[in-house]
């Protein structure tokens, strides 16, 4: 019985720790997104700015946010956004998509990139946080 109780406590502890770490990653990602706010919006009611709104980015084809005037480079990149592609892109946008209008030097810190992806990828196409 002690082994069963100990095992259950371990599972609860690991689950609680993982949840806390995820929340921390989202919070850190939201903070990092402040670098993006001048050009991009995300969340309910997000509208295109200098750059497109980023709702539902995970799985979206590059150059397809409604009512945004993309560069030909973005429209013709053939990219479908996912975690790996975003992480490579955000390090050096102009290297990933030569000819992009995005005038951002990039983020080099891996932890910050991971946190930013955690934050951005939580929003569905309507700007609601996925459950």
C-alpha positions as CSV (number, residue, x, y, z in Angstrom):
1,X,0.0,0.0,0.0
2,X,2.9,2.4,0.8
3,X,4.4,1.8,-2.7
4,X,1.0,2.6,-4.3
5,X,0.6,5.8,-2.3
6,X,4.2,6.8,-3.0
7,X,3.7,6.1,-6.7
8,X,0.5,8.2,-6.8
9,X,2.2,11.1,-5.0
10,X,5.1,10.9,-7.5
11,X,2.7,11.1,-10.5
12,X,0.9,14.1,-8.9
13,X,4.1,15.9,-8.2
14,X,5.4,15.4,-11.7
15,X,2.1,16.5,-13.2
16,X,2.0,19.6,-11.0
17,X,5.6,20.4,-11.8
18,X,5.0,20.0,-15.6
19,X,1.9,22.3,-15.4
20,X,3.8,24.9,-13.5
21,X,6.7,24.8,-16.0
22,X,4.3,25.1,-18.9
23,X,2.6,28.1,-17.3
24,X,6.0,29.6,-16.7
25,X,6.9,29.0,-20.4
26,X,3.7,30.7,-21.5
27,X,4.3,33.7,-19.2
28,X,7.9,34.0,-20.4
29,X,6.7,33.7,-24.0
30,X,4.1,36.4,-23.5
31,X,6.9,38.6,-22.2
32,X,9.0,37.8,-25.2
33,X,6.1,38.6,-27.5
34,X,6.4,42.2,-26.4
35,X,9.2,42.4,-29.0
36,X,6.7,41.4,-31.7
37,X,3.8,43.7,-30.6
38,X,4.9,46.7,-32.6
39,X,4.2,44.7,-35.8
40,X,2.0,41.7,-34.8
41,X,-1.2,41.1,-32.8
42,X,-2.5,37.8,-31.4
43,X,-5.5,36.8,-29.4
44,X,-9.2,37.6,-29.6
45,X,-9.8,40.6,-31.8
46,X,-6.3,40.6,-33.2
47,X,-5.9,42.6,-36.5
48,X,-3.1,42.9,-39.0
49,X,-0.6,45.6,-38.3
50,X,2.7,46.2,-40.1
51,X,2.8,42.4,-39.9
52,X,0.0,39.9,-40.1
53,X,-2.0,38.8,-37.0
54,X,-0.6,35.5,-35.7
55,X,-3.7,33.6,-34.6
56,X,-3.7,29.9,-35.6
57,X,-0.1,30.1,-36.8
58,X,0.6,26.4,-36.2
59,X,-0.5,24.7,-39.4
60,X,-1.1,27.9,-41.3
61,X,0.6,28.3,-44.7
62,X,2.9,31.3,-45.0
63,X,1.3,34.3,-46.8
64,X,-2.3,33.4,-46.0
65,X,-3.5,35.6,-43.2
66,X,-6.7,37.3,-44.5
67,X,-6.4,40.9,-45.7
68,X,-2.6,41.1,-45.2
69,X,-0.4,42.3,-48.1
70,X,2.4,39.8,-48.0
71,X,5.7,39.9,-50.0
72,X,5.9,37.5,-52.9
73,X,8.7,35.8,-50.9
74,X,6.3,34.9,-48.1
75,X,3.5,33.9,-50.4
76,X,5.7,31.7,-52.5
77,X,7.9,30.3,-49.7
78,X,5.9,27.0,-49.5
79,X,6.2,27.1,-45.7
80,X,3.5,25.7,-43.5
81,X,4.2,26.9,-40.0
82,X,5.0,24.4,-37.3
83,X,7.3,24.4,-34.3
84,X,10.5,23.5,-36.1
85,X,9.9,26.0,-38.9
86,X,9.0,28.8,-36.6
87,X,12.0,28.2,-34.4
88,X,14.3,28.3,-37.4
89,X,12.6,31.4,-38.9
90,X,12.6,33.5,-35.7
91,X,16.4,33.1,-35.4
92,X,16.9,34.9,-38.7
93,X,13.8,35.7,-40.7
94,X,15.6,37.1,-43.7
95,X,17.8,34.0,-44.0
96,X,14.8,31.6,-43.8
97,X,12.7,33.7,-46.3
98,X,14.9,35.9,-48.4
99,X,12.9,38.9,-49.6
100,X,10.5,38.9,-46.6
101,X,9.3,42.4,-45.5
102,X,9.9,41.4,-41.9
103,X,12.5,43.8,-40.6
104,X,13.5,41.9,-37.4
105,X,17.0,40.8,-36.6
106,X,15.7,37.6,-34.9
107,X,16.0,35.9,-31.5
108,X,19.1,33.8,-30.8
109,X,18.3,32.5,-27.3
110,X,16.9,28.9,-27.6
111,X,15.0,29.2,-24.3
112,X,13.4,32.4,-25.4
113,X,12.5,30.9,-28.7
114,X,10.9,27.9,-27.0
115,X,8.9,30.1,-24.7
116,X,7.8,32.3,-27.6
117,X,6.6,29.3,-29.5
118,X,4.7,28.0,-26.5
119,X,2.9,31.3,-26.2
120,X,2.1,31.8,-29.9
121,X,1.1,28.3,-30.6
122,X,-1.6,28.2,-27.9
123,X,-3.9,30.5,-29.9
124,X,-6.4,29.0,-32.4
125,X,-7.4,30.7,-35.6
126,X,-10.0,32.7,-33.8
127,X,-7.6,33.9,-31.2
128,X,-8.9,31.7,-28.4
129,X,-6.6,29.8,-26.2
130,X,-6.7,26.1,-27.1
131,X,-8.0,23.8,-24.4
